[in-house]
Structures are given as C-alpha cells and as structure tokens.
C-alpha cells in the first residue's frame, strides 16, 4: 500500500499526504510547499509517507 501512496505522492503530493494523515497540519504544509514549488511538495510527501 505504501508503494501506491508514494506513486500518488509523486503525481499529486497533497493527495498522498491526505491519504496518510488526513486534514492534519502536514497536509496544509504540503499544499503550501506544492504551491511554492512542485519538488518541495514531492519531497515532503514522500517523507511523510515513509516516516509512518
């Protein structure tokens, strides 16, 4: 299941974080990072998924 979440995180980083943590602070941070730059959003999403 984590492999699917990582693939989703690469395509749509906020969706990958949402599937992992819901509407927690990490989700909103990921939206902000994705808006500032796509790569930081991906890195953060993969980190959140790999950490849990």
N, C-alpha and C positions, 0 to 999 in steps of 0.2 A: 504494500500500500504506500510506503514511503517513496518508492520509485515513481509512482503515478503522481504523488504530490510534488515531487521535485520537477517532473516534466511540466506540470501545471504552473509551478513557480517560475519556470523559465519563460513560459509563454505569457502568463498573466500573474505577475508577482503578488499583487494583493489577494487574488483568489486563493493562491496556495497558502498564504498566511491565514486567511479567513478559515479555510478548511482545517487548519491546525489549531488555532486559538480562538476563533470566533471574533466578536467585536471588542477584543481586548486592546490595550494600548499599543501592542506590537502591530496590529492591523492598521491603525491610524498612522503610526510611524512609517509603515511600509508604503502607504498611499502617498505620504509626503515625499519619501525618498524616490518613489517611482516618478512622481511629477517633476522632481528636481533632476532626475537622470535615470534612465532605464536600468543601467548597470548597477547602481547602488541598490535599487529595489530588488533586483535579482539576487544580489549577494546577501542582502538582509533576509529575504525569503528563504533561501537555501539554508542559511544559518539557523533560522527559527525552526525549520523542519528537521534539520539534522540534530539540533540540540535536544529535542523532545523525543 
